[in-house]
Amino acid sequence: MVEFQVGRVSVDSIVKAVSEAGFQATILEVIIDEEEEEKDKHVAIELKVFGMTSSSCSSAVENALMQVKGVQMATVNAMTGGALVKYSQGMTGPREIIDAIDSAGFEAEIASSDSHKSGSSGGKIEDWKRKLLSSLILCLPVFVLLPILMHLISPLGKIMSNTLIFGFPLIACLQLVFATPIQFWVGSRFYIGAWHALRNYRANMDVLVVLGTTTAYLFSAIEMIRYRTMGGNLDIFFDSSALLVTFICLGKYL
């Protein structure tokens, strides 16, 4: 009795191999194990991947999926967050595939029919809308309207610059208070995306955003400490980091 996989070896090739060995062979019966045949089938699964922001992210997910034993094909779209994976049912399964995506620094779940009806990017758009509105609420009063009023109303500008709170100008304190949640709460997704990229030895747009905005924020915070201890001119750029995060959220939403 010879056991073989129907999809990989034919009966004639087995008979030929026996004949070449110097013996005669006759086919008595071919029994197909339906369970084994079912295991060898290739099936496809659609997934929803979260946390991708660029083509480098989709490439990282595809590379992680192709390293899973039994995966035949993987196609990932960073814009829609969708992934189509074709795999051998007997060698791997959805749990192993999702674990591979998790290990690459992203989150994934099996796409449901409801997600197709409502649009795969609908949840992401609503999330960016909330981030944008939060950033605008924090950003506009202090970083847009207040500077205009200080320029138009001279006494207001003097009050903001000359009034000290714990040795810091009032305008600097207000910018620090309003820039902090924009930087670390509204911009938290950029930090998460940058961490995922750097953990997998990649650099994406999130890394650039984090580098730029964090540099401006930290420089301003350190400059306030220097001003408090040494005096002199106070040059802060909290408005740069806050406005940059806001504009990027606007671009993500649009």
C-alpha positions as CSV (number, residue, x, y, z in Angstrom):
1,M,0.0,0.0,0.0
2,V,1.3,3.4,-1.0
3,E,0.0,6.7,0.6
4,F,0.4,9.8,-1.5
5,Q,-1.1,13.3,-2.1
6,V,-3.3,13.3,-5.2
7,G,-2.5,16.9,-6.0
8,R,1.3,16.3,-6.1
9,V,1.8,12.7,-7.3
10,S,0.0,10.7,-9.9
11,V,-0.8,7.0,-9.8
12,D,1.0,6.4,-13.1
13,S,4.2,8.0,-11.7
14,I,4.2,5.5,-8.8
15,V,3.7,2.6,-11.1
16,K,6.5,3.9,-13.3
17,A,8.9,4.2,-10.3
18,V,8.2,0.6,-9.3
19,S,8.9,-0.6,-12.9
20,E,12.1,1.3,-13.1
21,A,13.2,-0.5,-9.9
22,G,12.8,-3.8,-11.8
23,F,9.5,-5.0,-10.5
24,Q,6.0,-5.2,-11.9
25,A,3.1,-3.3,-10.3
26,T,-0.6,-3.4,-10.8
27,I,-3.2,-0.9,-9.5
28,L,-5.7,-2.8,-7.4
29,E,-7.6,0.1,-5.8
30,V,-7.2,3.8,-5.2
31,I,-8.7,5.0,-1.9
32,I,-9.1,8.8,-1.5
33,D,-8.9,10.0,2.1
34,E,-11.4,12.8,2.1
35,E,-10.0,14.3,5.3
36,E,-6.5,14.5,4.0
37,E,-7.7,15.9,0.7
38,E,-9.6,18.6,2.7
39,K,-6.5,19.5,4.6
40,D,-4.5,20.1,1.4
41,K,-7.1,22.5,0.0
42,H,-6.1,26.1,-0.5
43,V,-8.5,28.6,1.0
44,A,-8.6,32.4,1.1
45,I,-9.4,34.7,4.0
46,E,-10.0,38.4,4.1
47,L,-8.7,40.4,7.0
48,K,-9.0,43.9,8.3
49,V,-5.6,45.3,9.4
50,F,-5.3,48.3,11.7
51,G,-2.4,50.7,12.1
52,M,-1.1,50.9,8.5
53,T,-0.3,54.4,7.2
54,S,1.8,53.9,4.1
55,S,2.9,51.4,1.5
56,S,5.9,50.4,3.7
57,C,3.4,49.2,6.3
58,S,1.6,47.1,3.8
59,S,4.9,45.6,2.6
60,A,5.9,44.8,6.2
61,V,2.5,43.0,6.7
62,E,2.9,41.1,3.4
63,N,6.4,40.0,4.3
64,A,5.2,38.8,7.7
65,L,2.4,36.8,6.1
66,M,4.6,35.2,3.5
67,Q,6.9,33.9,6.3
68,V,4.0,31.8,7.7
69,K,4.3,28.2,6.7
70,G,1.4,27.3,4.4
71,V,0.7,30.8,3.1
72,Q,0.6,30.8,-0.7
73,M,-0.2,34.4,-1.4
74,A,-0.8,37.7,0.5
75,T,-2.1,41.0,-0.8
76,V,-2.4,44.0,1.5
77,N,-3.8,47.4,0.8
78,A,-2.7,50.2,3.2
79,M,-5.3,52.6,2.0
80,T,-8.3,50.4,2.7
81,G,-6.7,48.4,5.5
82,G,-7.7,45.1,3.8
83,A,-5.7,42.0,3.3
84,L,-6.4,38.9,1.2
85,V,-4.5,35.8,2.2
86,K,-4.5,32.4,0.4
87,Y,-3.1,29.5,2.5
88,S,-3.1,25.7,2.8
89,Q,-5.8,24.7,5.2
90,G,-3.8,21.7,6.6
91,M,-0.6,23.8,7.3
92,T,-1.9,26.9,9.0
93,G,-5.1,28.8,9.9
94,P,-6.5,32.2,10.7
95,R,-5.1,32.3,14.2
96,E,-1.5,31.8,13.0
97,I,-2.0,34.4,10.3
98,I,-3.4,37.0,12.7
99,D,-0.5,36.3,15.1
100,A,2.0,36.9,12.3
101,I,0.4,40.3,11.7
102,D,0.5,41.1,15.4
103,S,4.2,40.2,15.6
104,A,4.8,42.7,12.8
105,G,3.4,45.5,15.0
106,F,-0.2,45.7,13.6
107,E,-3.6,44.6,14.7
108,A,-5.9,42.4,12.5
109,E,-9.3,40.7,12.6
110,I,-11.3,38.6,10.2
111,A,-13.3,40.9,7.9
112,S,-17.0,40.6,8.4
113,S,-19.8,41.2,5.8
114,D,-20.9,44.2,7.9
115,S,-17.5,45.9,7.4
116,H,-17.9,45.5,3.6
117,K,-21.3,47.0,3.6
118,S,-20.4,50.0,5.7
119,G,-17.0,50.5,4.0
120,S,-13.7,49.3,5.3
121,S,-12.3,52.8,5.8
122,G,-15.4,54.2,7.5
123,G,-14.1,53.6,11.0
124,K,-10.8,55.1,10.3
125,I,-12.4,58.3,8.8
126,E,-14.5,58.8,11.9
127,D,-11.5,58.3,14.1
128,W,-9.5,60.9,12.2
129,K,-12.5,63.2,12.3
130,R,-12.6,63.0,16.1
131,K,-8.9,63.6,16.3
132,L,-9.2,66.6,14.0
133,L,-12.0,68.2,15.9
134,S,-10.2,67.7,19.2
135,S,-7.1,69.3,17.8
136,L,-9.0,72.3,16.4
137,I,-10.7,72.9,19.7
138,L,-7.4,73.0,21.4
139,C,-5.4,74.7,18.7
140,L,-7.5,77.6,17.3
141,P,-8.0,79.6,20.5
142,V,-4.4,79.8,21.6
143,F,-2.3,79.3,18.5
144,V,-4.5,81.2,15.9
145,L,-7.0,83.6,17.5
146,L,-4.9,84.7,20.5
147,P,-1.9,85.8,18.4
148,I,-4.2,87.8,16.1
149,L,-5.8,89.5,19.1
150,M,-2.4,90.2,20.7
151,H,-1.3,91.9,17.5
152,L,-4.5,93.9,17.1
153,I,-4.9,94.8,20.8
154,S,-1.5,96.1,22.1
155,P,-2.5,96.0,25.9
156,L,-3.5,92.4,25.6
157,G,-0.1,91.5,24.1
158,K,1.7,93.3,27.0
159,I,-0.4,91.4,29.5
160,M,0.3,88.0,28.0
161,S,4.1,88.7,27.7
162,N,4.6,90.5,31.1
163,T,2.3,88.5,33.4
164,L,4.4,85.7,35.0
165,I,3.2,82.4,36.4
166,F,5.9,80.7,38.4
167,G,8.4,82.8,36.5
168,F,7.1,81.9,33.1
169,P,5.2,84.4,30.7
170,L,1.5,83.7,30.6
171,I,1.5,83.2,26.9
172,A,4.1,80.5,27.2
173,C,2.2,78.7,29.9
174,L,-1.0,78.8,27.8
175,Q,0.8,77.4,24.8
176,L,2.4,74.6,26.9
177,V,-1.0,73.6,28.4
178,F,-2.8,73.5,25.1
179,A,0.1,72.0,23.0
180,T,0.6,69.0,25.4
181,P,-2.7,67.2,24.7
182,I,-2.3,67.9,21.0
183,Q,1.2,66.4,21.0
184,F,0.6,63.3,23.1
185,W,-3.1,62.6,22.9
186,V,-4.2,63.7,19.4
187,G,-0.8,62.7,18.1
188,S,-0.7,59.3,19.9
189,R,-1.5,57.4,16.6
190,F,1.7,58.8,15.1
191,Y,3.8,57.6,18.1
192,I,2.2,54.1,17.8
193,G,2.8,54.0,14.1
194,A,6.4,55.2,14.5
195,W,7.0,52.5,17.2
196,H,5.7,49.8,15.0
197,A,7.9,51.0,12.1
198,L,11.1,51.3,14.1
199,R,10.5,48.0,15.9
200,N,10.6,46.4,12.5
201,Y,13.6,48.4,11.3
202,R,11.6,50.6,9.0
203,A,11.0,54.4,8.7
204,N,7.6,55.8,7.5
205,M,5.7,59.0,7.6
206,D,4.8,58.5,11.3
207,V,8.5,58.5,12.2
208,L,9.0,61.8,10.4
209,V,6.0,63.4,12.0
210,V,7.1,62.3,15.5
211,L,10.6,63.5,14.9
212,G,9.5,66.9,13.7
213,T,6.8,67.6,16.2
214,T,8.6,66.1,19.2
215,T,11.7,68.1,18.5
216,A,9.7,71.4,18.4
217,Y,7.8,70.5,21.5
218,L,10.9,69.4,23.6
219,F,13.0,72.3,22.4
220,S,10.2,74.7,23.6
221,A,9.9,72.9,27.0
222,I,13.7,73.0,27.5
223,E,13.8,76.7,26.4
224,M,11.2,77.5,29.1
225,I,13.4,75.9,31.7
226,R,16.5,77.8,30.4
227,Y,14.5,81.1,30.5
228,R,13.4,80.4,34.1
229,T,17.0,79.7,35.3
230,M,19.1,82.0,33.1
231,G,16.7,84.7,31.8
232,G,17.1,86.4,28.4
233,N,14.8,86.0,25.4
234,L,12.3,83.2,25.2
235,D,11.9,81.5,21.9
236,I,9.3,78.7,21.9
237,F,7.7,76.7,19.1
238,F,4.7,75.0,20.6
239,D,2.6,76.5,17.9
240,S,4.7,74.7,15.2
241,S,4.2,71.2,16.7
242,A,0.5,71.8,17.5
243,L,-0.4,73.2,14.0
244,L,1.6,70.5,12.3
245,V,-0.3,67.7,14.1
246,T,-3.6,69.5,13.3
247,F,-2.8,69.9,9.6
248,I,-1.7,66.2,9.3
249,C,-5.0,65.1,11.0
250,L,-6.9,67.2,8.5
251,G,-5.0,65.5,5.6
252,K,-5.8,62.1,7.1
253,Y,-9.4,62.9,7.4
254,L,-9.7,64.3,3.9
